[in-house]
């Protein structure tokens, strides 16, 4: 999708958007860190992310790779920077061809800074002199394939004679085919207002997005604004001087200032906010949170899962539930499909999942995360220790499990007490959803698909369990005729009460549409997921420890001997998926536990 | 589907089935009448129908045609008779090839009666002598393509030496590959019981279906039983003699007798009942009604509409609602599709409906029905007269409209008062369904898809309306944001508040399955239906009258000037589709009308 379309939609809906800029890290560890960060920041649902151009050789290759991965695995809308610094027309054409082949639809066309070490910018004989030339080239050579953004300079371009000549330059870039302008950073909102006024006067009609750098560190702020020759209003520099020796205070001041600026910018008509993140996470997260730009994210979801932005996957409408906590793995393993789904799920034809290993190409930096993982998961000495890791995850005390790339989802909070109880009893849950009986599709927790509809869910729980406990559960399941179940161990012993087929567990009914059923449980892909799920005990957990220590022995025993089980309670009106655990003696009947009652409007309105 | 599979299923479920036998009529009018009858009797949901073999030439061709049409247009399971009388092996092979090409899956393999005029049966040198030979031939030449039934003679075969030699014959037919036995008619239930006992003793294990001829007319009964040398128990002939001069009494006696026999047969273990209808309708209808074989038909429906029995249409899962009262027309117009649906409805690609005229090939006998139609619809002199025809249809006083091949459906009875009121005000309704919010899928009126599920509906109403009234309705629709609508006139002026797309208006949620959504409203096929709907004013109604009379003028005016409109109330929880008519002044607000409240379990249990 072109970013200009998103911007325009946001203008029509009168909802400000935000976007995030990153740069290619210099080290392998830095790259891995950035991927982790992208994964987390993707959940904030930025309108798009962009990556600066690593002028020349391997760094520009990395820019392309980052753009591509952000699209393919993190389902982010992407814009790639491209500069004219020290690059020939032929190389630019080749870079644009690569971008197009990678499915990238947006370019930020820049002249670029002088190369490091040079004082002033020099045009190459076989290259371009201005952002406008590059913009024109993109339009001439690639027609409408790319959306094009260009830079704007509210404080004036450092090399330009006057603001007037800047505006003339700006006009030429827009006339050459740019869709929108992103401004250089500034701290004086009045500068932006003036600048937009001048643009409009000059006949520039396109959106002008303010570019903002939250102050996170005094030294870094000084260095950066000096380099950019940014004008800092006296009031701000005075206040900053007062706290400059207290890092936490600087950060807090930076957040407050940025929030204040955003509100003023919004009042002045800015359609959204572009953040220069410098690859940092916390301040921007706090700012967009404060501005209320993420709280209603759910109701904006078109489907319960984040839709990929690569054009090939535009028509994707259904996924198996198993990967819902490992979306990147799912995207990687289904990358080679011609169609999504690969055959309707209803056909129960094998969906031809890609090799699990492909996914690890972008997740290869596990070593980098070892300390974080060890801190979260400790060194389990007993099965009980392992149960406690799962309990901590249920409570939100830790934010990762090998099967869950992020914290437990808000909708699972409803059944927290029960999940904790189950995990204490050795039923190690890795995925669940409560049942819904017609909840407003705009509900912030459960909603998706836009307004005006009703969404439904069948209760689902998926867990690892010891062979002995599975025996008890299997007997108990005989008393629960409305539950569909499938159990399998790593050796492939598989049993189930269902025919091969597809069970829709999430669906939505909307005005004027077919019933949309984006999440399913099916036996064929469960068998594929099972291989991934068992392998993660070893690949992501056991290998953290020395081979001769106790932890890997326990973890490998679970991987080799335990069962992976999924249960679906088909009665989404008044079924109780946890009854089976009571019947199996794994939940104490008398103890208070969360109601499994179906969520409906009446309950939510209490 | 093979009939033996249906029989076995019926045995497993312990639900008796029934089947109906017809013969090829001798005249064109008779054929048209039989088609009308098939249309009505199809609604009784017989397990299958069979057609006797018109030995030689055009009559056998007619048998084939009847079988084919019953499958294709009436969605009936079909069995074709085939006899060895006066036919060569090559001709039999050719007949079987034709049957296979027509998708017929079941043959009743008979020796046949002696040709008319001959006293005894003579084997042709190039033909077969016994049903067993024909059965063996079918198995040898066509392997498992056909299911094969054979005849049984509880009263003994007229030409056989003894019941013992009969049983030996029977055994040879089953050994040659027959799946089941249908008996010759009898009136002594004990004969059947004895016969089955002898069969079992001889090692014949297949189902033995009793063949029954309800007595409908004294003379015909005498003639038929004499010809078949049927033994009539003294008790029956005595009682019949008492009423033989009173036709109505004979028919009533025949019904009572047959019901009594069926109950005794059921107690004796008969899996179902085969009725020799002699192409008559009323007695059999009364008998299966009395036996309770049709009252729970709804809950047995796999989908809300009757599923076609031709193998090509096995995977059909979705249809536009427009043809729901003209299913044969829909089947005829979609006959040439390669797949059902032809492209998912969601694709909104043109579904390539066949020409309307193709349908009339099997409905060409309109002339035959002229009197019936005139009696129902009269000779309307005013618009009001026409409104009254529609009102009569709502009340069930008449059973046809050009757009409705049968009486108003039971589910529409809920909103009868409102429909009547609308039609009185000139809103001529031709299709509607009430809204359902999770009704038991086994509900006798609303249910389909088997047990254990919940079915849903969005309220729907489709009607013709004058341009002036349409103007008022269109204004009123602005007050009803949850209603999707589409209006079009014969000239093609079309307006709608919906994007091209598909609105599922009937869906069901079942354990372990995807959400099934068998009925949709979509703009593309509405435009095709519209042509058919407007043409019916003229083709089926106006042409009943002399050209220079008043009726056709009024009817043609409606066809040429009025609008055809469909409305969907998307709020199936607590919407009210009729509010728009109140707002348009076409329903009196203060007058009591049926609740449009969504049907749910609580309401049905009151």
Contacts between the chains, C-beta under 8 A, distances in Angstrom:
chain1	res1	chain2	res2	distance
A	345	B	514	7.2
A	346	B	514	5.5
A	438	B	573	6.8
A	452	B	482	7.7
A	452	B	570	7.6
A	454	B	573	7.2
A	456	B	509	7.4
A	482	B	452	7.7
A	482	B	511	6.3
A	484	B	511	6.5
A	484	B	512	4.7
A	498	B	512	5.0
A	499	B	512	7.4
A	501	B	512	6.3
A	501	B	513	6.6
A	502	B	513	7.2
A	502	B	514	5.1
A	503	B	511	7.8
A	503	B	512	4.8
A	503	B	513	6.2
A	503	B	514	7.3
A	504	B	509	7.7
A	504	B	513	7.1
A	504	B	514	4.5
A	504	B	515	5.0
A	507	B	509	7.5
A	507	B	515	5.1
A	509	B	456	7.4
A	509	B	504	7.8
A	509	B	507	7.6
A	509	B	572	7.4
A	510	B	570	7.7
A	511	B	482	6.2
A	511	B	484	6.4
A	511	B	503	7.8
A	511	B	570	3.6
A	511	B	571	7.9
A	512	B	484	4.7
A	512	B	498	5.0
A	512	B	499	7.4
A	512	B	501	6.3
A	512	B	503	4.8
A	512	B	568	7.4
A	512	B	570	6.4
A	513	B	501	6.5
A	513	B	502	7.1
A	513	B	503	6.2
A	513	B	504	7.1
A	514	B	345	7.2
A	514	B	346	5.5
A	514	B	502	5.1
A	514	B	503	7.3
A	514	B	504	4.5
A	514	B	517	6.0
A	514	B	520	6.9
A	515	B	504	5.0
A	515	B	507	5.1
A	515	B	515	4.9
A	515	B	517	5.1
A	517	B	514	6.0
A	517	B	515	5.1
A	520	B	514	6.9
A	568	B	512	7.5
A	570	B	452	7.6
A	570	B	510	7.7
A	570	B	511	3.6
A	570	B	512	6.4
A	571	B	511	7.9
A	572	B	509	7.4
A	573	B	438	6.8
A	573	B	454	7.3
